Structures are given as C-alpha cells and as structure tokens.
Amino acid sequence: MGEPLAGLDGIDWAGLDHAYGSAEDVPGLLRALSSSDEEKREAAVGELFTNIFHQGSRYGASAAAVPFLVALAADPDTPERTWPLYLASALAIGYDEAHLPSGVDITAWREETARLRNSDPATEARRLDAWVAEAANEQERRARAFDRDHFDFAWALRSVEAELAAYDAVRTVLPTVRTLLGDDDAGVRAAAAYTAGWFPEEASATLSALDALLDAEQDPTVIAHALIAAGLLTGETPPAQSRDHLTTPAASGEQTPHAQTRDRLTVVGPAGGSTALARSREHLVAGPAGGRGFLSRCREHLAAAEPLPRWAAAIVLARLGAADAAVIAELAASSVSPPEGDAAFLEGDLRLYSALALVSLDEVPPDAVDAVLSGLSRTHGDASFPMAEAALRLAFGTPAVPLPRFADLTPAQQRTVRTIAELPPDSWRWGNLLELLRAWGLPTVHDECRRYAGLA
C-alpha cells in the first residue's frame, strides 16, 4: 500500500489550531505513531488525545488529522493500529456516551449546526433568555441561567463547525474503515466495527459489510462490536438525546460526561406488551443486504453460551424495540455482574451500558430496577455517578423538585436513595455526582443524604 503519511507536509499545520494554539506539532506526533520506540508512540497518542481532542473538543487540526490516522490504521506496518482508529472515532463523535444507547442522530446534529450558522449573537441571546424563562422550577432556572451567562456565540459556532468537520472527515474515509472489517487482526476488526457504527448516512454499505463479517467471525469481541454497530445503524434512530452541547458552554466541545439527557425509547417490554408482540416487530428489520433477519441473528446470540456476544445481542434487541423477558433478564444480570471482555463502548463500562439500555425501555420490572441498584452499589469513584443517574431515571422517571418526604417515596425510590446514600466516600468526592443529586433535588452533603434516607 502507499505511504500512509503522504501529503502530511503539504498541509499548513501552523495555520490550524488545537487546544494549545498552533497545530505545528501535529505532523511530528502523527509520524511518531509509526515509531519503533514504544514509549515514543505512547507519548504521541497521549499528546494527540489532549491537543486535537482536548476533553472532547475538536479544533481546526482535528479534521485535518483524520485521513492520516485512518491511513495509519490501515497500514500493516503501524505498530498499534487500533490507536489511530479509536482516536479518529473520538474526533468524529466526541464521547460516545452522548449518543448511547440510541446512536448518532445525524439529522438533528446537522439541523442544529445549520441553525447556529444562520443565527447571530442577539438571536441566540433571546433564545437563551426564553429557555431560562421556561424552566420548570427555580433550581432549573438557576442552572439554565448559568449556561446562558457563560455562552459565547463565536466560540460555540467555531466548536460546532469543528465537530461536524471532524465527523464528516471520518465519514469520507469510511470505505477504508470498512475494508478493515476484513483485517487479519481481531483488534483492528473490532475497532473498525466500533468506528463504522456511528454513521447512519452510510448505513447501507456498512450493514452489508458487517453482515459479511458476522457470517464468518469467530472472535467473541469482534462479534460483540459488530452486533452493536449494526444495531446502531439498523432501523430508524430513536429520538435523539438533548444536543444542548452544540449550543451551550457545557459542551460545545468540552462535553460533560453523562450529563446529556437520555430520552426514553418506545420499546416493548414485559409490562408494556407480550413477548409475542415484541417478536412480532422483528419482521420490520430485515437482514443487511437481503440476508437473514438481523434480529434473528441477535436472537441466536442471545440464546448462545458466549457471554460477550450474548450481552451485545441484548443491547441491540433493546435498542430495536424487541426487548422481551430474556433480553431484560440479560441486561439486568449484566447490570450487576457485566461479562468479562474488552469493549470500546462507554470505555468498556458494560454495566453502565446495560443499565442505560434498561432505562431506554418503557416498562422495566422491579427485579431489573433492583439489579441496577445492586450494580450501582458495586461502583465507586467516577463509575458511580452515571449509574446513579440511570437508577434515578428508572425509579423517578423525571426529577421531583422539591423532593417529597422520604416516607412519601415509592419503595423503589426509597431503595434508590438509600443506595446512593451508601456509596463510598470516594464516590461522593466527585462534583459530577453532586451536580446530579442537585438536579434531582437530593441532598448534596453525604451525611445529610444519609439522614434523609433514614440511615443516620
């Protein structure tokens, strides 16, 4: 194959920016990814993650780096070929938590970007004033007012332009990514499947390639990634999560982990319809490229013994509206004790992904809620706050502000509050957890929360 970095010096990198100013150091960092020196390679990928993808932000140099990253991933002589591929994925979509469990709503993304391009500072100021005025309560009003007061139109516009440019840069080289689905290296195949699953506008070609991969694949990790990627591209993307990160300072780049709103999907569960009704929807999803039904393939994996593909099948079936008792049982079990194995989604937090899939259902049985609470009780540190958010959504639906007396809560709500109150001190040190509790009207001081829950 050709030289992966051909044309690198033809770009005016000094005229592009990244998080720390001029991007003139990017060519050297890209070259270092091919170095025979492992420490040099590790340092280079770390630098790239912090300058062209700083805390989720993208810059002028981000899109420019994408073709070289994917070319390096496709070059057999590149020592760690998954690194540049996962970086390219991050540049395309930011933190994947902003798009899970539903997938990328590219239509809404493009519409919101176009809206901001056609707006101006005065128009945005009026829009944000109205948004603040529509707050449901004083607490929400203060939070919205904070976002409004820190909004910078020029910065927000630059951010959305850079984000979409990086996404489209990866979309342009997606044919190369699809060829990597047939690579000899299982890690590369898994990374390629993960990357390809974020581009619904390319669903037809990608689903055909994933179908061919799944027909022959034996590696459980690759199968799991391919199933989820195909699931994210199959059928209509459910209503998108809030894309406030495109127009508010919480994100237009520096996306706050787990802060995006996760709208519920319309999914048939045991309390929302029969197993037969859930299965009756499966005819709606034909197999890619006219092959056997994709949901039939998922059902086979759900009934099989291999843990990681079985879990992935449950994730997919929940997303596609085919969640029956077996799916919910698998997701509940994985919320407590997730399967072992490497997965790129949510940085490998399979417990959280399972809980989010349950949150997306219209109806969840009490034992599944208890499973999420059991999983939450096993977390600590920064793993606690996203699981706590999932548990709160399952138990409360939406925030109840002001919060009722503890005695007036339902049993499930009481168990949820108690589980959060009993989280270890290293979980309570995270501002993310405190921000979440504040949004739900819960005490943000550990001892006060324990007293509210009757534990002190």
C-alpha positions as CSV (number, residue, x, y, z in Angstrom):
1,M,0.0,0.0,0.0
2,G,1.0,3.6,-0.3
3,E,2.8,5.8,2.3
4,P,0.1,6.5,4.9
5,L,1.5,9.9,5.7
6,A,1.9,11.1,2.1
7,G,0.8,14.7,1.8
8,L,1.3,15.4,5.5
9,D,3.8,18.2,4.9
10,G,1.5,19.8,2.3
11,I,-0.9,21.0,5.0
12,D,-0.3,24.3,6.7
13,W,-0.4,22.9,10.2
14,A,0.9,26.1,11.7
15,G,-2.2,27.8,10.3
16,L,-4.5,25.3,12.1
17,D,-5.3,25.3,15.8
18,H,-5.7,22.8,18.6
19,A,-6.2,23.1,22.3
20,Y,-2.9,24.7,22.9
21,G,-2.6,27.0,20.0
22,S,-0.8,26.3,16.7
23,A,-1.0,22.8,15.4
24,E,2.5,22.8,14.0
25,D,3.5,19.9,16.3
26,V,0.8,17.5,14.9
27,P,2.8,16.2,12.0
28,G,5.6,15.0,14.3
29,L,3.1,13.4,16.6
30,L,1.4,11.5,13.7
31,R,4.8,10.3,12.5
32,A,5.6,9.1,16.0
33,L,2.7,6.7,15.8
34,S,4.8,4.6,13.4
35,S,7.9,4.8,15.6
36,S,9.7,1.6,16.6
37,D,10.0,3.2,20.1
38,E,7.0,2.1,22.2
39,E,7.4,5.0,24.7
40,K,7.5,7.5,21.9
41,R,4.4,6.0,20.3
42,E,2.5,6.1,23.7
43,A,3.6,9.7,24.3
44,A,2.4,10.7,20.8
45,V,-1.0,9.2,21.1
46,G,-1.4,10.8,24.5
47,E,-0.5,14.2,23.1
48,L,-2.9,13.8,20.3
49,F,-5.8,12.9,22.6
50,T,-5.1,16.0,24.6
51,N,-4.5,18.6,21.9
52,I,-6.8,17.7,18.9
53,F,-9.4,16.1,21.2
54,H,-9.0,18.0,24.4
55,Q,-11.7,16.9,26.8
56,G,-13.9,16.1,23.9
57,S,-13.3,19.4,22.0
58,R,-12.4,19.4,18.3
59,Y,-10.3,22.1,16.5
60,G,-9.2,23.1,13.1
61,A,-6.4,20.4,13.2
62,S,-8.8,17.7,14.2
63,A,-10.4,17.1,10.8
64,A,-7.1,17.6,9.0
65,A,-5.6,14.7,11.1
66,V,-8.3,12.2,10.3
67,P,-7.1,10.9,6.9
68,F,-3.7,10.2,8.2
69,L,-5.0,8.5,11.3
70,V,-7.1,6.1,9.3
71,A,-4.3,5.5,6.8
72,L,-2.0,4.6,9.7
73,A,-4.7,2.2,11.0
74,A,-4.8,0.6,7.5
75,D,-1.0,0.3,7.2
76,P,0.2,-3.2,8.4
77,D,3.5,-1.6,9.4
78,T,1.9,0.6,12.0
79,P,2.7,-1.0,15.4
80,E,-0.6,-0.2,17.3
81,R,-3.1,0.1,14.6
82,T,-6.2,0.4,16.8
83,W,-4.9,3.6,18.5
84,P,-5.3,5.9,15.5
85,L,-8.6,4.3,14.6
86,Y,-10.1,4.9,18.1
87,L,-8.8,8.5,18.0
88,A,-10.5,9.0,14.7
89,S,-13.7,7.7,16.2
90,A,-13.4,10.1,19.1
91,L,-12.8,13.0,16.8
92,A,-15.9,12.1,14.8
93,I,-18.4,11.8,17.7
94,G,-16.8,13.1,20.9
95,Y,-17.6,10.9,23.9
96,D,-19.8,8.1,22.8
97,E,-21.9,8.4,25.9
98,A,-23.6,11.4,24.2
99,H,-25.0,9.1,21.6
100,L,-25.8,5.9,23.5
101,P,-27.9,3.9,23.7
102,S,-29.8,5.3,20.6
103,G,-27.0,6.1,18.2
104,V,-26.0,9.2,16.3
105,D,-28.9,11.4,15.3
106,I,-27.1,13.0,12.5
107,T,-30.2,14.7,11.1
108,A,-30.7,16.6,14.3
109,W,-27.0,17.3,14.5
110,R,-26.8,18.8,11.0
111,E,-30.0,20.8,11.6
112,E,-28.8,22.3,14.8
113,T,-25.4,23.2,13.3
114,A,-27.2,24.8,10.3
115,R,-29.4,26.7,12.7
116,L,-26.4,28.1,14.6
117,R,-24.6,29.0,11.4
118,N,-27.7,31.1,10.4
119,S,-28.0,32.7,13.8
120,D,-26.2,35.7,15.4
121,P,-25.3,36.7,19.0
122,A,-28.5,38.7,19.5
123,T,-30.8,36.0,18.3
124,E,-29.1,33.4,20.5
125,A,-29.3,35.7,23.5
126,R,-33.1,36.0,23.0
127,R,-33.4,32.2,22.5
128,L,-31.5,31.5,25.7
129,D,-33.5,34.1,27.7
130,A,-36.6,32.3,26.6
131,W,-35.1,28.9,27.5
132,V,-34.3,30.2,31.0
133,A,-37.8,31.6,31.4
134,E,-39.3,28.2,30.5
135,A,-37.5,26.4,33.4
136,A,-39.9,24.3,35.5
137,N,-38.6,25.5,38.9
138,E,-36.1,27.8,40.5
139,Q,-33.3,25.2,40.6
140,E,-33.6,24.5,36.9
141,R,-33.8,28.2,36.2
142,R,-30.5,28.9,38.0
143,A,-28.8,26.1,36.1
144,R,-30.0,27.3,32.8
145,A,-29.1,30.9,33.7
146,F,-25.6,29.8,34.4
147,D,-25.3,28.2,31.0
148,R,-26.8,31.3,29.3
149,D,-24.5,33.7,31.2
150,H,-21.4,31.7,30.1
151,F,-22.5,31.3,26.5
152,D,-20.1,32.7,23.8
153,F,-21.6,32.7,20.4
154,A,-18.4,32.9,18.4
155,W,-16.8,30.1,20.4
156,A,-20.0,27.9,20.1
157,L,-20.0,28.4,16.3
158,R,-16.3,27.5,16.0
159,S,-16.9,24.4,18.1
160,V,-19.9,23.1,16.1
161,E,-18.1,23.7,12.9
162,A,-15.0,21.8,14.1
163,E,-17.1,19.0,15.4
164,L,-19.1,18.4,12.3
165,A,-16.0,18.8,10.1
166,A,-14.2,16.1,12.0
167,Y,-17.3,13.8,11.8
168,D,-17.5,14.4,8.0
169,A,-13.8,13.8,7.7
170,V,-14.2,10.3,9.1
171,R,-17.3,9.7,7.0
172,T,-15.2,10.5,3.9
173,V,-12.7,7.7,4.8
174,L,-15.3,5.2,5.9
175,P,-14.7,3.0,2.8
176,T,-11.2,2.4,4.2
177,V,-12.6,1.7,7.6
178,R,-15.0,-0.9,6.1
179,T,-12.1,-2.7,4.5
180,L,-10.6,-3.1,7.9
181,L,-13.6,-5.3,8.9
182,G,-11.8,-8.0,7.0
183,D,-8.4,-7.4,8.6
184,D,-6.3,-10.3,9.9
185,D,-6.0,-8.6,13.3
186,A,-9.1,-9.1,15.5
187,G,-8.4,-5.9,17.4
188,V,-8.5,-3.9,14.2
189,R,-11.7,-5.6,13.1
190,A,-13.4,-4.7,16.4
191,A,-12.1,-1.1,16.2
192,A,-13.4,-0.8,12.6
193,A,-16.8,-2.1,13.6
194,Y,-16.9,0.4,16.5
195,T,-16.0,3.2,14.2
196,A,-18.4,2.3,11.4
197,G,-21.4,2.2,13.7
198,W,-21.6,6.0,14.1
199,F,-22.5,6.9,10.6
200,P,-26.2,6.3,9.8
201,E,-25.9,8.1,6.4
202,E,-23.6,5.3,5.3
203,A,-25.8,2.5,6.8
204,S,-26.5,0.6,3.6
205,A,-22.8,-0.1,2.7
206,T,-21.8,-0.6,6.3
207,L,-24.6,-3.0,7.2
208,S,-23.6,-5.1,4.2
209,A,-20.0,-5.2,5.3
210,L,-21.0,-6.0,8.9
211,D,-23.3,-8.8,7.7
212,A,-20.5,-10.4,5.8
213,L,-18.2,-10.1,8.9
214,L,-20.8,-11.7,11.2
215,D,-21.3,-14.6,8.8
216,A,-17.7,-15.6,9.2
217,E,-16.5,-14.1,12.5
218,Q,-15.4,-16.4,15.4
219,D,-13.8,-13.9,17.8
220,P,-16.4,-13.0,20.6
221,T,-15.1,-9.5,21.0
222,V,-15.4,-8.7,17.3
223,I,-18.8,-10.3,17.2
224,A,-20.0,-8.1,20.1
225,H,-18.7,-4.9,18.4
226,A,-20.2,-5.8,15.1
227,L,-23.6,-6.6,16.6
228,I,-23.8,-3.3,18.4
229,A,-22.5,-1.3,15.4
230,A,-25.2,-3.0,13.2
231,G,-27.8,-2.3,15.8
232,L,-26.9,1.4,16.0
233,L,-27.4,1.5,12.2
234,T,-30.5,-0.6,11.8
235,G,-33.9,0.9,11.7
236,E,-34.8,4.5,12.4
237,T,-32.7,6.2,15.0
238,P,-34.9,6.9,18.1
239,P,-35.4,10.4,19.3
240,A,-32.1,12.0,19.9
241,Q,-30.7,13.0,23.3
242,S,-30.6,16.7,24.0
243,R,-28.0,18.3,21.8
244,D,-27.6,21.3,24.1
245,H,-23.8,20.6,23.9
246,L,-23.9,22.2,20.5
247,T,-25.1,25.5,21.8
248,T,-24.2,25.8,25.4
249,P,-20.9,26.1,27.1
250,A,-21.3,22.7,28.8
251,A,-20.2,21.3,25.7
252,S,-19.7,22.7,22.6
253,G,-16.5,20.7,22.8
254,E,-16.0,20.1,26.4
255,Q,-18.8,17.6,26.8
256,T,-19.7,16.9,30.4
257,P,-19.7,13.1,30.8
258,H,-23.1,11.6,31.3
259,A,-24.8,15.0,31.5
260,Q,-26.7,14.7,28.3
261,T,-30.5,14.0,28.5
262,R,-31.3,10.4,27.5
263,D,-34.8,10.3,26.1
264,R,-36.8,7.1,26.6
265,L,-37.3,4.9,23.6
266,T,-40.6,3.2,22.7
267,V,-39.7,-0.5,23.4
268,V,-42.0,-3.4,24.1
269,G,-41.1,-5.0,27.5
270,P,-42.9,-7.4,29.7
271,A,-45.0,-4.8,31.3
272,G,-45.7,-2.9,28.1
273,G,-46.8,-5.9,25.9
274,S,-46.4,-9.6,25.4
275,T,-43.3,-11.5,24.2
276,A,-45.3,-12.3,21.1
277,L,-45.8,-8.6,20.4
278,A,-42.2,-8.0,21.0
279,R,-41.2,-10.7,18.5
280,S,-43.9,-9.5,16.0
281,R,-41.9,-6.4,15.4
282,E,-38.9,-8.3,14.3
283,H,-40.1,-8.6,10.7
284,L,-39.6,-4.9,10.5
285,V,-35.8,-5.3,10.5
286,A,-34.6,-7.3,7.5
287,G,-31.1,-8.6,7.4
288,P,-28.5,-6.3,5.8
289,A,-28.1,-6.8,2.0
290,G,-31.2,-9.0,1.9
291,G,-29.7,-11.7,4.2
292,R,-31.4,-13.5,7.1
293,G,-33.1,-11.2,9.5
294,F,-30.7,-9.3,11.8
295,L,-32.9,-9.7,14.8
296,S,-32.9,-13.5,14.2
297,R,-29.2,-13.4,14.3
298,C,-29.3,-11.5,17.6
299,R,-31.8,-14.0,19.0
300,E,-29.4,-16.8,18.2
301,H,-26.6,-15.0,20.1
302,L,-28.9,-14.2,23.0
303,A,-29.5,-17.9,23.4
304,A,-25.9,-18.9,23.0
305,A,-23.3,-19.5,25.6
306,E,-20.7,-16.9,24.7
307,P,-21.2,-14.1,27.3
308,L,-20.0,-11.0,25.4
309,P,-22.0,-11.6,22.2
310,R,-25.0,-12.6,24.3
311,W,-24.8,-9.3,26.1
312,A,-24.3,-7.4,22.9
313,A,-27.4,-9.1,21.4
314,A,-29.5,-8.0,24.4
315,I,-28.2,-4.4,23.9
316,V,-29.3,-4.5,20.3
317,L,-32.7,-6.1,20.8
318,A,-33.5,-3.4,23.4
319,R,-32.5,-0.6,21.1
320,L,-34.6,-2.1,18.2
321,G,-37.8,-2.5,20.2
322,A,-37.6,-6.2,20.6
323,A,-37.0,-6.4,24.4
324,D,-38.7,-9.5,25.9
325,A,-38.2,-11.2,29.2
326,A,-35.0,-12.9,28.0
327,V,-33.5,-9.6,26.9
328,I,-34.4,-7.8,30.1
329,A,-33.0,-10.7,32.2
330,E,-29.7,-10.5,30.4
331,L,-29.5,-6.7,30.8
332,A,-30.4,-7.0,34.5
333,A,-27.8,-9.7,35.1
334,S,-25.2,-7.6,33.3
335,S,-26.1,-4.5,35.3
336,V,-25.0,-6.5,38.4
337,S,-22.1,-8.5,37.0
338,P,-21.1,-7.5,33.5
339,P,-19.5,-10.1,31.2
340,E,-15.7,-10.1,31.0
341,G,-14.1,-8.9,27.9
342,D,-12.9,-5.8,26.2
343,A,-15.4,-3.4,24.6
344,A,-14.8,0.1,23.3
345,F,-18.3,1.4,24.0
346,L,-18.5,3.6,27.1
347,E,-14.8,2.9,27.6
348,G,-15.7,-0.7,28.5
349,D,-18.3,0.0,31.1
350,L,-20.6,-2.8,30.2
351,R,-22.5,-2.4,33.5
352,L,-23.4,1.1,32.6
353,Y,-24.4,0.3,29.0
354,S,-26.7,-2.4,30.4
355,A,-28.3,0.0,32.8
356,L,-28.8,2.6,30.0
357,A,-30.5,0.0,27.8
358,L,-32.9,-0.7,30.6
359,V,-33.6,3.0,31.2
360,S,-34.5,3.2,27.5
361,L,-37.4,0.8,27.9
362,D,-40.9,2.0,28.5
363,E,-41.5,-0.5,31.3
364,V,-38.9,-2.2,33.5
365,P,-39.9,-4.9,36.1
366,P,-39.0,-4.3,39.7
367,D,-36.3,-7.0,39.7
368,A,-34.5,-5.3,36.9
369,V,-34.6,-2.0,38.8
370,D,-33.1,-3.8,41.8
371,A,-30.4,-5.3,39.6
372,V,-29.4,-1.8,38.5
373,L,-29.3,-0.7,42.2
374,S,-27.2,-3.8,43.0
375,G,-24.8,-2.8,40.2
376,L,-24.7,0.8,41.5
377,S,-23.8,-0.4,45.0
378,R,-20.7,-2.2,43.5
379,T,-19.3,1.0,42.0
380,H,-17.0,3.6,43.4
381,G,-15.3,6.8,42.3
382,D,-16.3,8.2,38.9
383,A,-18.1,5.0,37.9
384,S,-20.8,5.8,40.4
385,F,-22.4,8.9,39.0
386,P,-23.6,7.6,35.6
387,M,-25.0,4.5,37.3
388,A,-26.7,6.7,39.8
389,E,-28.3,8.7,37.0
390,A,-29.6,5.5,35.4
391,A,-31.0,4.4,38.7
392,L,-32.7,7.7,39.4
393,R,-34.3,7.7,35.9
394,L,-35.6,4.2,36.5
395,A,-37.0,4.9,39.9
396,F,-38.3,8.5,39.4
397,G,-38.7,9.0,35.6
398,T,-38.0,12.7,35.9
399,P,-36.7,14.8,38.8
400,A,-39.2,15.6,41.5
401,V,-38.3,19.0,42.7
402,P,-38.8,19.7,45.5
403,L,-38.2,16.1,46.6
404,P,-41.1,14.7,48.8
405,R,-40.6,13.4,52.3
406,F,-38.7,10.1,52.2
407,A,-41.7,8.3,53.7
408,D,-43.8,9.5,50.7
409,L,-41.4,7.9,48.1
410,T,-42.3,4.6,46.5
411,P,-40.3,1.6,47.7
412,A,-38.2,1.6,44.5
413,Q,-37.4,5.3,45.0
414,Q,-36.5,4.7,48.7
415,R,-34.1,1.9,47.7
416,T,-32.5,4.1,45.1
417,V,-31.9,7.0,47.5
418,R,-30.5,4.6,50.1
419,T,-28.2,3.0,47.6
420,I,-26.8,6.4,46.6
421,A,-26.5,7.5,50.3
422,E,-24.5,4.3,51.0
423,L,-22.0,4.9,48.2
424,P,-18.4,5.1,49.4
425,P,-16.7,8.5,50.2
426,D,-14.6,8.3,47.0
427,S,-17.9,8.5,45.0
428,W,-19.2,11.4,47.0
429,R,-16.0,13.4,46.2
430,W,-17.0,13.8,42.6
431,G,-18.7,17.0,41.6
432,N,-20.5,15.1,38.9
433,L,-22.4,13.1,41.5
434,L,-23.2,16.2,43.5
435,E,-24.4,18.1,40.4
436,L,-26.6,15.1,39.5
437,L,-28.1,15.0,43.0
438,R,-28.7,18.7,43.0
439,A,-30.7,18.3,39.7
440,W,-32.8,15.6,41.3
441,G,-33.4,17.6,44.5
442,L,-31.5,15.3,46.7
443,P,-29.1,16.5,49.5
444,T,-25.6,17.1,48.2
445,V,-23.9,16.6,51.5
446,H,-23.2,12.9,52.2
447,D,-24.3,13.0,55.9
448,E,-27.5,14.9,55.0
449,C,-28.4,12.4,52.3
450,R,-27.9,9.6,54.8
451,R,-30.2,11.4,57.3
452,Y,-32.8,11.9,54.6
453,A,-32.7,8.2,53.8
454,G,-33.0,7.3,57.5
455,L,-29.5,5.9,57.6
456,A,-28.1,8.3,60.2
